[in-house]
């Protein structure tokens, strides 16, 4: 859907979100010793805000 709606910028957005998700989960895994549902929920909310800010900045 990102490709259809945003073209090449959508591909970059998906890549960026995936990269940030991996970094966040590794950080929390090292910091907290594991990843729980609360961590995944917080990461989801942060990534959603990041995606919306990116869309707002680009368009």
Secondary structure by P-SEA (a helix, b strand, c coil): ccccccaaaaaaaaaaaaaaaaaaaaaaaaacccccaaaaaaaaaaaaaaaaaaaaaac
